[in-house]
Amino acid sequence: MASIKLKLKEAVENYQNQFPTEQRPNHLKMAVEIGISPNTMSRYVNNKVERPELSVVARFCDYLGITDIRDVFELVDDEEELTE
């Protein structure tokens, strides 16, 4: 059976790495700028969302400069993950 994985952790890390270490936005600052709660930020970044809201995903994409939705979602074969 397959499931969909959010790849926002990688996208957020790539975004943060564009800044010098002392200027990197932390998750709290990013959550405020995206317009979501820090708890929501944590759930999305850590792929702990059962039913992602497309409006929230769109906010992440806009903020992070993501134009290809394949950079956010990945179809994962659950059986393959169990064997790794």
PyMOL Python script that loads the backbone (N, CA, C, O; Angstrom):
from pymol import cmd

cmd.read_pdbstr("""\
ATOM      1  N   MET A   1       0.848  -1.180   0.000  1.00  0.00           N
ATOM      2  CA  MET A   1       0.000   0.000   0.000  1.00  0.00           C
ATOM      3  C   MET A   1       0.893   1.243   0.000  1.00  0.00           C
ATOM      4  O   MET A   1       1.975   1.244   0.587  1.00  0.00           O
ATOM      5  N   ALA A   2       0.445   2.248  -0.635  1.00  0.00           N
ATOM      6  CA  ALA A   2       1.216   3.486  -0.741  1.00  0.00           C
ATOM      7  C   ALA A   2       0.633   4.563   0.163  1.00  0.00           C
ATOM      8  O   ALA A   2      -0.548   4.540   0.509  1.00  0.00           O
ATOM      9  N   SER A   3       1.474   5.487   0.527  1.00  0.00           N
ATOM     10  CA  SER A   3       1.030   6.657   1.283  1.00  0.00           C
ATOM     11  C   SER A   3       1.758   7.884   0.732  1.00  0.00           C
ATOM     12  O   SER A   3       2.717   7.774  -0.032  1.00  0.00           O
ATOM     13  N   ILE A   4       1.282   9.030   1.136  1.00  0.00           N
ATOM     14  CA  ILE A   4       1.895  10.276   0.682  1.00  0.00           C
ATOM     15  C   ILE A   4       2.700  10.872   1.825  1.00  0.00           C
ATOM     16  O   ILE A   4       2.211  11.015   2.945  1.00  0.00           O
ATOM     17  N   LYS A   5       3.931  11.213   1.523  1.00  0.00           N
ATOM     18  CA  LYS A   5       4.841  11.804   2.502  1.00  0.00           C
ATOM     19  C   LYS A   5       5.016  13.280   2.184  1.00  0.00           C
ATOM     20  O   LYS A   5       5.205  13.658   1.028  1.00  0.00           O
ATOM     21  N   LEU A   6       4.952  14.099   3.201  1.00  0.00           N
ATOM     22  CA  LEU A   6       5.277  15.511   3.045  1.00  0.00           C
ATOM     23  C   LEU A   6       6.787  15.669   3.129  1.00  0.00           C
ATOM     24  O   LEU A   6       7.426  15.102   4.016  1.00  0.00           O
ATOM     25  N   LYS A   7       7.354  16.432   2.217  1.00  0.00           N
ATOM     26  CA  LYS A   7       8.803  16.646   2.205  1.00  0.00           C
ATOM     27  C   LYS A   7       9.148  18.069   2.640  1.00  0.00           C
ATOM     28  O   LYS A   7      10.123  18.654   2.168  1.00  0.00           O
ATOM     29  N   LEU A   8       8.342  18.615   3.536  1.00  0.00           N
ATOM     30  CA  LEU A   8       8.566  19.991   3.944  1.00  0.00           C
ATOM     31  C   LEU A   8       9.803  20.163   4.817  1.00  0.00           C
ATOM     32  O   LEU A   8      10.404  21.238   4.825  1.00  0.00           O
ATOM     33  N   LYS A   9      10.192  19.134   5.546  1.00  0.00           N
ATOM     34  CA  LYS A   9      11.390  19.244   6.382  1.00  0.00           C
ATOM     35  C   LYS A   9      12.602  19.583   5.513  1.00  0.00           C
ATOM     36  O   LYS A   9      13.381  20.479   5.835  1.00  0.00           O
ATOM     37  N   GLU A  10      12.744  18.858   4.418  1.00  0.00           N
ATOM     38  CA  GLU A  10      13.861  19.113   3.502  1.00  0.00           C
ATOM     39  C   GLU A  10      13.752  20.502   2.884  1.00  0.00           C
ATOM     40  O   GLU A  10      14.751  21.209   2.751  1.00  0.00           O
ATOM     41  N   ALA A  11      12.546  20.886   2.509  1.00  0.00           N
ATOM     42  CA  ALA A  11      12.344  22.199   1.884  1.00  0.00           C
ATOM     43  C   ALA A  11      12.663  23.325   2.857  1.00  0.00           C
ATOM     44  O   ALA A  11      13.284  24.318   2.478  1.00  0.00           O
ATOM     45  N   VAL A  12      12.242  23.174   4.111  1.00  0.00           N
ATOM     46  CA  VAL A  12      12.521  24.198   5.124  1.00  0.00           C
ATOM     47  C   VAL A  12      14.024  24.281   5.389  1.00  0.00           C
ATOM     48  O   VAL A  12      14.574  25.378   5.495  1.00  0.00           O
ATOM     49  N   GLU A  13      14.687  23.136   5.496  1.00  0.00           N
ATOM     50  CA  GLU A  13      16.137  23.142   5.722  1.00  0.00           C
ATOM     51  C   GLU A  13      16.869  23.784   4.556  1.00  0.00           C
ATOM     52  O   GLU A  13      17.809  24.550   4.769  1.00  0.00           O
ATOM     53  N   ASN A  14      16.461  23.488   3.331  1.00  0.00           N
ATOM     54  CA  ASN A  14      17.082  24.116   2.159  1.00  0.00           C
ATOM     55  C   ASN A  14      16.885  25.624   2.190  1.00  0.00           C
ATOM     56  O   ASN A  14      17.801  26.379   1.862  1.00  0.00           O
ATOM     57  N   TYR A  15      15.699  26.065   2.582  1.00  0.00           N
ATOM     58  CA  TYR A  15      15.420  27.499   2.680  1.00  0.00           C
ATOM     59  C   TYR A  15      16.309  28.145   3.738  1.00  0.00           C
ATOM     60  O   TYR A  15      16.923  29.184   3.494  1.00  0.00           O
ATOM     61  N   GLN A  16      16.374  27.524   4.916  1.00  0.00           N
ATOM     62  CA  GLN A  16      17.182  28.082   5.998  1.00  0.00           C
ATOM     63  C   GLN A  16      18.660  28.158   5.621  1.00  0.00           C
ATOM     64  O   GLN A  16      19.357  29.091   6.020  1.00  0.00           O
ATOM     65  N   ASN A  17      19.134  27.186   4.862  1.00  0.00           N
ATOM     66  CA  ASN A  17      20.544  27.151   4.486  1.00  0.00           C
ATOM     67  C   ASN A  17      20.933  28.237   3.490  1.00  0.00           C
ATOM     68  O   ASN A  17      22.115  28.410   3.195  1.00  0.00           O
ATOM     69  N   GLN A  18      19.961  28.960   2.976  1.00  0.00           N
ATOM     70  CA  GLN A  18      20.258  30.074   2.077  1.00  0.00           C
ATOM     71  C   GLN A  18      20.774  31.294   2.845  1.00  0.00           C
ATOM     72  O   GLN A  18      21.285  32.240   2.246  1.00  0.00           O
ATOM     73  N   PHE A  19      20.638  31.266   4.164  1.00  0.00           N
ATOM     74  CA  PHE A  19      21.005  32.400   4.999  1.00  0.00           C
ATOM     75  C   PHE A  19      22.282  32.089   5.778  1.00  0.00           C
ATOM     76  O   PHE A  19      22.563  30.927   6.070  1.00  0.00           O
ATOM     77  N   PRO A  20      23.048  33.113   6.112  1.00  0.00           N
ATOM     78  CA  PRO A  20      24.178  32.896   7.015  1.00  0.00           C
ATOM     79  C   PRO A  20      23.647  32.353   8.352  1.00  0.00           C
ATOM     80  O   PRO A  20      22.520  32.659   8.741  1.00  0.00           O
ATOM     81  N   THR A  21      24.438  31.568   9.034  1.00  0.00           N
ATOM     82  CA  THR A  21      23.997  30.892  10.259  1.00  0.00           C
ATOM     83  C   THR A  21      23.315  31.836  11.237  1.00  0.00           C
ATOM     84  O   THR A  21      22.262  31.506  11.782  1.00  0.00           O
ATOM     85  N   GLU A  22      23.890  32.982  11.462  1.00  0.00           N
ATOM     86  CA  GLU A  22      23.341  33.911  12.461  1.00  0.00           C
ATOM     87  C   GLU A  22      22.044  34.589  12.000  1.00  0.00           C
ATOM     88  O   GLU A  22      21.361  35.215  12.810  1.00  0.00           O
ATOM     89  N   GLN A  23      21.699  34.474  10.720  1.00  0.00           N
ATOM     90  CA  GLN A  23      20.484  35.109  10.195  1.00  0.00           C
ATOM     91  C   GLN A  23      19.404  34.101   9.796  1.00  0.00           C
ATOM     92  O   GLN A  23      18.351  34.490   9.292  1.00  0.00           O
ATOM     93  N   ARG A  24      19.657  32.821  10.016  1.00  0.00           N
ATOM     94  CA  ARG A  24      18.693  31.805   9.618  1.00  0.00           C
ATOM     95  C   ARG A  24      17.404  31.943  10.405  1.00  0.00           C
ATOM     96  O   ARG A  24      17.428  32.020  11.634  1.00  0.00           O
ATOM     97  N   PRO A  25      16.273  31.974   9.702  1.00  0.00           N
ATOM     98  CA  PRO A  25      15.001  32.044  10.427  1.00  0.00           C
ATOM     99  C   PRO A  25      14.714  30.713  11.122  1.00  0.00           C
ATOM    100  O   PRO A  25      14.872  29.645  10.531  1.00  0.00           O
ATOM    101  N   ASN A  26      14.289  30.794  12.388  1.00  0.00           N
ATOM    102  CA  ASN A  26      13.930  29.569  13.104  1.00  0.00           C
ATOM    103  C   ASN A  26      12.466  29.225  12.803  1.00  0.00           C
ATOM    104  O   ASN A  26      11.765  29.989  12.139  1.00  0.00           O
ATOM    105  N   HIS A  27      12.022  28.087  13.290  1.00  0.00           N
ATOM    106  CA  HIS A  27      10.670  27.631  12.978  1.00  0.00           C
ATOM    107  C   HIS A  27       9.606  28.575  13.514  1.00  0.00           C
ATOM    108  O   HIS A  27       8.573  28.761  12.872  1.00  0.00           O
ATOM    109  N   LEU A  28       9.835  29.174  14.674  1.00  0.00           N
ATOM    110  CA  LEU A  28       8.865  30.108  15.235  1.00  0.00           C
ATOM    111  C   LEU A  28       8.692  31.318  14.323  1.00  0.00           C
ATOM    112  O   LEU A  28       7.570  31.712  14.006  1.00  0.00           O
ATOM    113  N   LYS A  29       9.800  31.896  13.907  1.00  0.00           N
ATOM    114  CA  LYS A  29       9.740  33.062  13.022  1.00  0.00           C
ATOM    115  C   LYS A  29       9.070  32.689  11.694  1.00  0.00           C
ATOM    116  O   LYS A  29       8.255  33.448  11.171  1.00  0.00           O
ATOM    117  N   MET A  30       9.413  31.534  11.161  1.00  0.00           N
ATOM    118  CA  MET A  30       8.825  31.110   9.899  1.00  0.00           C
ATOM    119  C   MET A  30       7.322  30.877  10.045  1.00  0.00           C
ATOM    120  O   MET A  30       6.548  31.254   9.166  1.00  0.00           O
ATOM    121  N   ALA A  31       6.909  30.262  11.146  1.00  0.00           N
ATOM    122  CA  ALA A  31       5.481  30.011  11.374  1.00  0.00           C
ATOM    123  C   ALA A  31       4.709  31.324  11.392  1.00  0.00           C
ATOM    124  O   ALA A  31       3.646  31.433  10.780  1.00  0.00           O
ATOM    125  N   VAL A  32       5.241  32.313  12.088  1.00  0.00           N
ATOM    126  CA  VAL A  32       4.581  33.621  12.155  1.00  0.00           C
ATOM    127  C   VAL A  32       4.482  34.235  10.763  1.00  0.00           C
ATOM    128  O   VAL A  32       3.431  34.752  10.383  1.00  0.00           O
ATOM    129  N   GLU A  33       5.570  34.178  10.007  1.00  0.00           N
ATOM    130  CA  GLU A  33       5.579  34.768   8.672  1.00  0.00           C
ATOM    131  C   GLU A  33       4.680  34.010   7.692  1.00  0.00           C
ATOM    132  O   GLU A  33       4.109  34.613   6.783  1.00  0.00           O
ATOM    133  N   ILE A  34       4.553  32.704   7.872  1.00  0.00           N
ATOM    134  CA  ILE A  34       3.672  31.906   7.015  1.00  0.00           C
ATOM    135  C   ILE A  34       2.213  32.134   7.412  1.00  0.00           C
ATOM    136  O   ILE A  34       1.313  32.032   6.579  1.00  0.00           O
ATOM    137  N   GLY A  35       1.988  32.445   8.693  1.00  0.00           N
ATOM    138  CA  GLY A  35       0.633  32.676   9.178  1.00  0.00           C
ATOM    139  C   GLY A  35      -0.004  31.429   9.779  1.00  0.00           C
ATOM    140  O   GLY A  35      -1.217  31.235   9.697  1.00  0.00           O
ATOM    141  N   ILE A  36       0.836  30.581  10.389  1.00  0.00           N
ATOM    142  CA  ILE A  36       0.345  29.372  11.039  1.00  0.00           C
ATOM    143  C   ILE A  36       0.918  29.321  12.452  1.00  0.00           C
ATOM    144  O   ILE A  36       1.842  30.063  12.784  1.00  0.00           O
ATOM    145  N   SER A  37       0.367  28.449  13.270  1.00  0.00           N
ATOM    146  CA  SER A  37       0.872  28.320  14.635  1.00  0.00           C
ATOM    147  C   SER A  37       2.175  27.514  14.634  1.00  0.00           C
ATOM    148  O   SER A  37       2.423  26.735  13.715  1.00  0.00           O
ATOM    149  N   PRO A  38       2.993  27.701  15.651  1.00  0.00           N
ATOM    150  CA  PRO A  38       4.214  26.892  15.762  1.00  0.00           C
ATOM    151  C   PRO A  38       3.900  25.393  15.819  1.00  0.00           C
ATOM    152  O   PRO A  38       4.656  24.588  15.277  1.00  0.00           O
ATOM    153  N   ASN A  39       2.798  25.009  16.466  1.00  0.00           N
ATOM    154  CA  ASN A  39       2.425  23.594  16.512  1.00  0.00           C
ATOM    155  C   ASN A  39       2.099  23.061  15.130  1.00  0.00           C
ATOM    156  O   ASN A  39       2.481  21.942  14.787  1.00  0.00           O
ATOM    157  N   THR A  40       1.396  23.851  14.335  1.00  0.00           N
ATOM    158  CA  THR A  40       1.077  23.452  12.961  1.00  0.00           C
ATOM    159  C   THR A  40       2.359  23.325  12.152  1.00  0.00           C
ATOM    160  O   THR A  40       2.525  22.380  11.381  1.00  0.00           O
ATOM    161  N   MET A  41       3.259  24.278  12.332  1.00  0.00           N
ATOM    162  CA  MET A  41       4.550  24.232  11.640  1.00  0.00           C
ATOM    163  C   MET A  41       5.268  22.922  11.965  1.00  0.00           C
ATOM    164  O   MET A  41       5.774  22.245  11.071  1.00  0.00           O
ATOM    165  N   SER A  42       5.305  22.579  13.227  1.00  0.00           N
ATOM    166  CA  SER A  42       5.983  21.365  13.659  1.00  0.00           C
ATOM    167  C   SER A  42       5.343  20.121  13.054  1.00  0.00           C
ATOM    168  O   SER A  42       6.050  19.232  12.577  1.00  0.00           O
ATOM    169  N   ARG A  43       4.020  20.048  13.067  1.00  0.00           N
ATOM    170  CA  ARG A  43       3.335  18.876  12.519  1.00  0.00           C
ATOM    171  C   ARG A  43       3.615  18.715  11.028  1.00  0.00           C
ATOM    172  O   ARG A  43       3.860  17.602  10.563  1.00  0.00           O
ATOM    173  N   TYR A  44       3.581  19.801  10.282  1.00  0.00           N
ATOM    174  CA  TYR A  44       3.815  19.718   8.838  1.00  0.00           C
ATOM    175  C   TYR A  44       5.269  19.382   8.530  1.00  0.00           C
ATOM    176  O   TYR A  44       5.541  18.543   7.671  1.00  0.00           O
ATOM    177  N   VAL A  45       6.196  20.024   9.216  1.00  0.00           N
ATOM    178  CA  VAL A  45       7.619  19.796   8.952  1.00  0.00           C
ATOM    179  C   VAL A  45       8.023  18.368   9.324  1.00  0.00           C
ATOM    180  O   VAL A  45       8.883  17.775   8.673  1.00  0.00           O
ATOM    181  N   ASN A  46       7.406  17.821  10.364  1.00  0.00           N
ATOM    182  CA  ASN A  46       7.753  16.476  10.819  1.00  0.00           C
ATOM    183  C   ASN A  46       6.844  15.399  10.233  1.00  0.00           C
ATOM    184  O   ASN A  46       6.826  14.265  10.712  1.00  0.00           O
ATOM    185  N   ASN A  47       6.092  15.758   9.197  1.00  0.00           N
ATOM    186  CA  ASN A  47       5.235  14.810   8.473  1.00  0.00           C
ATOM    187  C   ASN A  47       4.277  14.086   9.418  1.00  0.00           C
ATOM    188  O   ASN A  47       4.097  12.873   9.320  1.00  0.00           O
ATOM    189  N   LYS A  48       3.667  14.838  10.331  1.00  0.00           N
ATOM    190  CA  LYS A  48       2.728  14.273  11.303  1.00  0.00           C
ATOM    191  C   LYS A  48       1.298  14.719  11.017  1.00  0.00           C
ATOM    192  O   LYS A  48       0.472  14.783  11.927  1.00  0.00           O
ATOM    193  N   VAL A  49       1.005  15.025   9.757  1.00  0.00           N
ATOM    194  CA  VAL A  49      -0.319  15.497   9.373  1.00  0.00           C
ATOM    195  C   VAL A  49      -1.028  14.388   8.612  1.00  0.00           C
ATOM    196  O   VAL A  49      -0.521  13.893   7.605  1.00  0.00           O
ATOM    197  N   GLU A  50      -2.206  13.999   9.097  1.00  0.00           N
ATOM    198  CA  GLU A  50      -2.984  12.953   8.420  1.00  0.00           C
ATOM    199  C   GLU A  50      -3.633  13.477   7.139  1.00  0.00           C
ATOM    200  O   GLU A  50      -3.621  12.808   6.106  1.00  0.00           O
ATOM    201  N   ARG A  51      -4.191  14.665   7.220  1.00  0.00           N
ATOM    202  CA  ARG A  51      -4.894  15.271   6.091  1.00  0.00           C
ATOM    203  C   ARG A  51      -4.402  16.710   5.904  1.00  0.00           C
ATOM    204  O   ARG A  51      -4.981  17.645   6.456  1.00  0.00           O
ATOM    205  N   PRO A  52      -3.346  16.877   5.133  1.00  0.00           N
ATOM    206  CA  PRO A  52      -2.802  18.232   4.966  1.00  0.00           C
ATOM    207  C   PRO A  52      -3.812  19.155   4.285  1.00  0.00           C
ATOM    208  O   PRO A  52      -4.442  18.798   3.290  1.00  0.00           O
ATOM    209  N   GLU A  53      -3.938  20.331   4.846  1.00  0.00           N
ATOM    210  CA  GLU A  53      -4.805  21.342   4.242  1.00  0.00           C
ATOM    211  C   GLU A  53      -4.048  21.985   3.086  1.00  0.00           C
ATOM    212  O   GLU A  53      -2.924  22.459   3.251  1.00  0.00           O
ATOM    213  N   LEU A  54      -4.669  21.996   1.934  1.00  0.00           N
ATOM    214  CA  LEU A  54      -3.994  22.546   0.756  1.00  0.00           C
ATOM    215  C   LEU A  54      -3.679  24.021   0.919  1.00  0.00           C
ATOM    216  O   LEU A  54      -2.685  24.503   0.376  1.00  0.00           O
ATOM    217  N   SER A  55      -4.513  24.749   1.662  1.00  0.00           N
ATOM    218  CA  SER A  55      -4.226  26.168   1.875  1.00  0.00           C
ATOM    219  C   SER A  55      -2.954  26.351   2.699  1.00  0.00           C
ATOM    220  O   SER A  55      -2.202  27.299   2.474  1.00  0.00           O
ATOM    221  N   VAL A  56      -2.710  25.462   3.641  1.00  0.00           N
ATOM    222  CA  VAL A  56      -1.484  25.536   4.449  1.00  0.00           C
ATOM    223  C   VAL A  56      -0.281  25.145   3.593  1.00  0.00           C
ATOM    224  O   VAL A  56       0.767  25.786   3.656  1.00  0.00           O
ATOM    225  N   VAL A  57      -0.437  24.097   2.798  1.00  0.00           N
ATOM    226  CA  VAL A  57       0.648  23.682   1.903  1.00  0.00           C
ATOM    227  C   VAL A  57       0.969  24.817   0.925  1.00  0.00           C
ATOM    228  O   VAL A  57       2.136  25.073   0.628  1.00  0.00           O
ATOM    229  N   ALA A  58      -0.055  25.484   0.437  1.00  0.00           N
ATOM    230  CA  ALA A  58       0.149  26.610  -0.491  1.00  0.00           C
ATOM    231  C   ALA A  58       0.914  27.745   0.195  1.00  0.00           C
ATOM    232  O   ALA A  58       1.755  28.390  -0.432  1.00  0.00           O
ATOM    233  N   ARG A  59       0.630  27.991   1.468  1.00  0.00           N
ATOM    234  CA  ARG A  59       1.367  29.032   2.206  1.00  0.00           C
ATOM    235  C   ARG A  59       2.842  28.665   2.333  1.00  0.00           C
ATOM    236  O   ARG A  59       3.719  29.507   2.142  1.00  0.00           O
ATOM    237  N   PHE A  60       3.107  27.388   2.659  1.00  0.00           N
ATOM    238  CA  PHE A  60       4.499  26.924   2.718  1.00  0.00           C
ATOM    239  C   PHE A  60       5.179  27.139   1.370  1.00  0.00           C
ATOM    240  O   PHE A  60       6.282  27.681   1.303  1.00  0.00           O
ATOM    241  N   CYS A  61       4.517  26.713   0.301  1.00  0.00           N
ATOM    242  CA  CYS A  61       5.110  26.826  -1.040  1.00  0.00           C
ATOM    243  C   CYS A  61       5.409  28.275  -1.381  1.00  0.00           C
ATOM    244  O   CYS A  61       6.485  28.588  -1.892  1.00  0.00           O
ATOM    245  N   ASP A  62       4.467  29.153  -1.101  1.00  0.00           N
ATOM    246  CA  ASP A  62       4.654  30.576  -1.390  1.00  0.00           C
ATOM    247  C   ASP A  62       5.837  31.127  -0.597  1.00  0.00           C
ATOM    248  O   ASP A  62       6.690  31.821  -1.149  1.00  0.00           O
ATOM    249  N   TYR A  63       5.883  30.824   0.666  1.00  0.00           N
ATOM    250  CA  TYR A  63       6.949  31.334   1.538  1.00  0.00           C
ATOM    251  C   TYR A  63       8.310  30.782   1.145  1.00  0.00           C
ATOM    252  O   TYR A  63       9.300  31.513   1.126  1.00  0.00           O
ATOM    253  N   LEU A  64       8.359  29.497   0.834  1.00  0.00           N
ATOM    254  CA  LEU A  64       9.634  28.842   0.536  1.00  0.00           C
ATOM    255  C   LEU A  64      10.051  28.979  -0.929  1.00  0.00           C
ATOM    256  O   LEU A  64      11.151  28.570  -1.300  1.00  0.00           O
ATOM    257  N   GLY A  65       9.182  29.551  -1.759  1.00  0.00           N
ATOM    258  CA  GLY A  65       9.506  29.717  -3.177  1.00  0.00           C
ATOM    259  C   GLY A  65       9.387  28.430  -3.974  1.00  0.00           C
ATOM    260  O   GLY A  65      10.059  28.268  -4.993  1.00  0.00           O
ATOM    261  N   ILE A  66       8.545  27.521  -3.526  1.00  0.00           N
ATOM    262  CA  ILE A  66       8.360  26.239  -4.211  1.00  0.00           C
ATOM    263  C   ILE A  66       7.334  26.407  -5.324  1.00  0.00           C
ATOM    264  O   ILE A  66       6.224  26.887  -5.094  1.00  0.00           O
ATOM    265  N   THR A  67       7.715  26.009  -6.529  1.00  0.00           N
ATOM    266  CA  THR A  67       6.807  26.120  -7.667  1.00  0.00           C
ATOM    267  C   THR A  67       6.383  24.767  -8.222  1.00  0.00           C
ATOM    268  O   THR A  67       5.462  24.689  -9.034  1.00  0.00           O
ATOM    269  N   ASP A  68       7.043  23.717  -7.793  1.00  0.00           N
ATOM    270  CA  ASP A  68       6.710  22.369  -8.261  1.00  0.00           C
ATOM    271  C   ASP A  68       6.212  21.556  -7.073  1.00  0.00           C
ATOM    272  O   ASP A  68       6.971  21.292  -6.140  1.00  0.00           O
ATOM    273  N   ILE A  69       4.960  21.164  -7.099  1.00  0.00           N
ATOM    274  CA  ILE A  69       4.338  20.462  -5.980  1.00  0.00           C
ATOM    275  C   ILE A  69       5.036  19.135  -5.681  1.00  0.00           C
ATOM    276  O   ILE A  69       4.912  18.605  -4.577  1.00  0.00           O
ATOM    277  N   ARG A  70       5.764  18.602  -6.652  1.00  0.00           N
ATOM    278  CA  ARG A  70       6.520  17.364  -6.404  1.00  0.00           C
ATOM    279  C   ARG A  70       7.652  17.580  -5.411  1.00  0.00           C
ATOM    280  O   ARG A  70       8.203  16.618  -4.876  1.00  0.00           O
ATOM    281  N   ASP A  71       8.000  18.836  -5.164  1.00  0.00           N
ATOM    282  CA  ASP A  71       8.999  19.141  -4.150  1.00  0.00           C
ATOM    283  C   ASP A  71       8.418  19.071  -2.739  1.00  0.00           C
ATOM    284  O   ASP A  71       9.154  19.161  -1.757  1.00  0.00           O
ATOM    285  N   VAL A  72       7.091  18.911  -2.638  1.00  0.00           N
ATOM    286  CA  VAL A  72       6.405  18.887  -1.350  1.00  0.00           C
ATOM    287  C   VAL A  72       5.834  17.513  -1.019  1.00  0.00           C
ATOM    288  O   VAL A  72       5.883  17.076   0.131  1.00  0.00           O
ATOM    289  N   PHE A  73       5.293  16.834  -2.024  1.00  0.00           N
ATOM    290  CA  PHE A  73       4.655  15.536  -1.807  1.00  0.00           C
ATOM    291  C   PHE A  73       5.449  14.427  -2.477  1.00  0.00           C
ATOM    292  O   PHE A  73       6.013  14.614  -3.555  1.00  0.00           O
ATOM    293  N   GLU A  74       5.487  13.267  -1.824  1.00  0.00           N
ATOM    294  CA  GLU A  74       6.144  12.098  -2.398  1.00  0.00           C
ATOM    295  C   GLU A  74       5.263  10.878  -2.135  1.00  0.00           C
ATOM    296  O   GLU A  74       4.810  10.661  -1.011  1.00  0.00           O
ATOM    297  N   LEU A  75       5.025  10.093  -3.169  1.00  0.00           N
ATOM    298  CA  LEU A  75       4.284   8.853  -3.019  1.00  0.00           C
ATOM    299  C   LEU A  75       5.258   7.776  -2.578  1.00  0.00           C
ATOM    300  O   LEU A  75       6.245   7.503  -3.262  1.00  0.00           O
ATOM    301  N   VAL A  76       4.979   7.160  -1.424  1.00  0.00           N
ATOM    302  CA  VAL A  76       5.884   6.200  -0.822  1.00  0.00           C
ATOM    303  C   VAL A  76       5.187   4.851  -0.728  1.00  0.00           C
ATOM    304  O   VAL A  76       4.039   4.756  -0.294  1.00  0.00           O
ATOM    305  N   ASP A  77       5.904   3.809  -1.145  1.00  0.00           N
ATOM    306  CA  ASP A  77       5.397   2.452  -1.004  1.00  0.00           C
ATOM    307  C   ASP A  77       5.702   2.009   0.421  1.00  0.00           C
ATOM    308  O   ASP A  77       6.863   1.791   0.768  1.00  0.00           O
ATOM    309  N   ASP A  78       4.673   1.874   1.245  1.00  0.00           N
ATOM    310  CA  ASP A  78       4.865   1.526   2.661  1.00  0.00           C
ATOM    311  C   ASP A  78       5.594   0.204   2.840  1.00  0.00           C
ATOM    312  O   ASP A  78       6.366   0.057   3.787  1.00  0.00           O
ATOM    313  N   GLU A  79       5.374  -0.743   1.972  1.00  0.00           N
ATOM    314  CA  GLU A  79       6.030  -2.052   2.096  1.00  0.00           C
ATOM    315  C   GLU A  79       7.531  -1.932   1.873  1.00  0.00           C
ATOM    316  O   GLU A  79       8.309  -2.618   2.536  1.00  0.00           O
ATOM    317  N   GLU A  80       7.949  -1.070   0.948  1.00  0.00           N
ATOM    318  CA  GLU A  80       9.385  -0.865   0.721  1.00  0.00           C
ATOM    319  C   GLU A  80      10.043  -0.242   1.936  1.00  0.00           C
ATOM    320  O   GLU A  80      11.166  -0.605   2.286  1.00  0.00           O
ATOM    321  N   GLU A  81       9.353   0.703   2.594  1.00  0.00           N
ATOM    322  CA  GLU A  81       9.916   1.352   3.775  1.00  0.00           C
ATOM    323  C   GLU A  81      10.108   0.353   4.907  1.00  0.00           C
ATOM    324  O   GLU A  81      11.053   0.480   5.686  1.00  0.00           O
ATOM    325  N   LEU A  82       9.232  -0.633   5.010  1.00  0.00           N
ATOM    326  CA  LEU A  82       9.337  -1.633   6.076  1.00  0.00           C
ATOM    327  C   LEU A  82      10.546  -2.544   5.880  1.00  0.00           C
ATOM    328  O   LEU A  82      11.103  -3.053   6.853  1.00  0.00           O
ATOM    329  N   THR A  83      10.949  -2.750   4.641  1.00  0.00           N
ATOM    330  CA  THR A  83      12.070  -3.658   4.370  1.00  0.00           C
ATOM    331  C   THR A  83      13.417  -2.948   4.481  1.00  0.00           C
ATOM    332  O   THR A  83      14.450  -3.615   4.546  1.00  0.00           O
ATOM    333  N   GLU A  84      13.437  -1.643   4.504  1.00  0.00           N
ATOM    334  CA  GLU A  84      14.704  -0.896   4.573  1.00  0.00           C
ATOM    335  C   GLU A  84      15.258  -0.828   5.962  1.00  0.00           C
ATOM    336  O   GLU A  84      16.315  -0.235   6.177  1.00  0.00           O
TER     337      GLU A  84
END
""", "prot")
cmd.dss("prot")
cmd.show_as("cartoon", "prot")
cmd.util.cbc("prot")
cmd.orient("prot")
